[in-house]
Amino acid sequence: LLKRAIELDPHYARARSLLAWAFATRVISGNLEFEQGISSALALAQGAIDLDPDDAWAHFAAGYISAFSRRFGPAVEELNEALQRNPNFAFVHIILGVAYGYAGLAEDGLRQLEIARRLSPLDQTQAANLSVEGLCHLVAGRYAEAVRAERRAVLMRPNFGTAWRTLTAAAGLAGDLEIARQGLVECKRLQPNLSIDWVEKYHPLIRSQDRARYIEGLRRAGLE
């Protein structure tokens, strides 16, 4: 539908930003080839910004893509541009939280999540907020807290692949191998191509030591 909308109106900036977001989400889930998907998503997001530089969604899309492709500086810059245009855009704070988490700045990430909760405590992004909370706790070495947050996230959204991945890694690191193995079953159901090699190449964690710990948790669950 979004592609059709762009065909009908090539100047429709919001359709470009939403399609960019959708492409990036498929990449993150392992359901679209990484380089091609990220390149297409970035081009769409930049096109949206060029068409309507005052649209918060256009800057959000660019920041979202950057956050999930190990581009911390551009992610924070674009997400803050989105907030300048819409200070009440709660989901932007969640993605700022994940950008900080992926960069190893767990406490900064958690502060962004608290802002998002205050702005919109009951919206449909609760599962995303919980999953980013779990990621931040994992990065900080608080594995049991990470497991608790991710379990709540997957209860809300049973097909939430990134939450299942983090739950599996956190449970493996916490020594809860039953939860870790169950989590890996769900991970493979949602992303059959998931492997240690995929995580090392494409997982958004920026610091090699964070990826190494994450991978160790997945190995303990049985991922090869």
Summary of the structure (lengths in Angstrom):
residues: 224
radius of gyration: 16.9
end to end distance: 37.4
largest distance: 53.6
contacts: 805
relative contact order: 0.09
helix: 76%
strand: 0%
